[in-house]
């Protein structure tokens, strides 16, 4: 199985989730799970191929002017250094401050270690108050340190005939913008979940982003998988990929507590199947949660939108009812109550805080 505002600041999470203290704006973030991401750089989507495949990120040799280094015709910025941020939202906001006309942008991950295993020298890193920069002497940050973060391309059969989830209109001709799991494309200041050009759909994505960024809509939840799968997640930059089926459809599944994943996880036979198992503690941006029944196996991202602008699905596996009780739900500690399940359908809604110890049901229960 496998965010605008505040995704992935490389520092420890402050106690700030629904079942802990309230989150202050911009603070629910975590250390990078793979420990190689330095930060984020927002660029115009049209420049991505030039930056990541050809020239790298080209700065100016003169601050405030478009004066490219010798041998190059153009710059990507009028700054003499590479500006970057530790959160998606900061990166996008910084770019839009100077390029308010930009509709489509893409987040590039700056990797400390390049594709050839060389590292960005420590003395290249600069700061000016809260502003962060990388200052390569050549005024070019080599493409080997930059990545779109995409780790999986869905087959066209997964979405070729799927309409826009917001307006149900055709997305024919926009196939190249779809199925790029791990790549964070933005439309204005919102994570793009549909390339639909209709203004009402763009506004719907901005509204979705606001729901996800609302601290009251963030939960600390748990996901378990085999060590082999965890290693794949780590190599992807800590990103999840939706499964193909489940009680809540093909999504990314979470439990209230580490105890409950002991009977919910199914990867490679589950925790009792003999494989080494890992439990992830995650922040999950639930947005507006749909309060479902025990099974909602037909559920999809698009169906949630059509039901009333929902962003996630909650499964009441034990028939306990709503409102959702705080964890642990009575009976789950003893393993005699299945608990609730929480399902999201887009990888941008999840950040891994880290691995936590397993909590199996004690013998005798």
BELJOJO-V418335 format. One record per run of one state. SS is the DSSP state (~ for helix, > for strand, _ for the rest). FROM is the first residue (numbers start at 1). LEN is the number of residues. If there is no record, write none. Layout:
BEGIN
ss->{SS/SS}
from->{FROM/FROM}
len->{LEN/LEN}
END
This chain:
BEGIN
ss->{_/>/~/_/>/_/>/_/>/_/>/_/~/_/>/_/>/_/>/_/~/>/_/>/_/>/_/~/>/_/>/_/~/_/~/_/>/_/>/_/>/_/~/_/~/>/~/_/>/_/~/_/~/_/>/_/>/_/~/_/>/_/>/_/~/>/_}
from->{1/37/45/56/57/59/60/61/68/69/82/86/88/99/104/112/113/114/119/120/122/125/129/131/135/140/142/143/146/148/152/154/156/159/175/178/180/182/185/188/190/192/199/214/215/218/227/236/252/256/261/265/267/270/277/286/289/292/301/309/312/317/340/345/347/350/357}
len->{36/8/11/1/2/1/1/7/1/13/4/2/11/5/8/1/1/5/1/2/3/4/2/4/5/2/1/3/2/4/2/2/3/16/3/2/2/3/3/2/2/7/15/1/3/9/9/16/4/5/4/2/3/7/9/3/3/9/8/3/5/23/5/2/3/7/9}
END
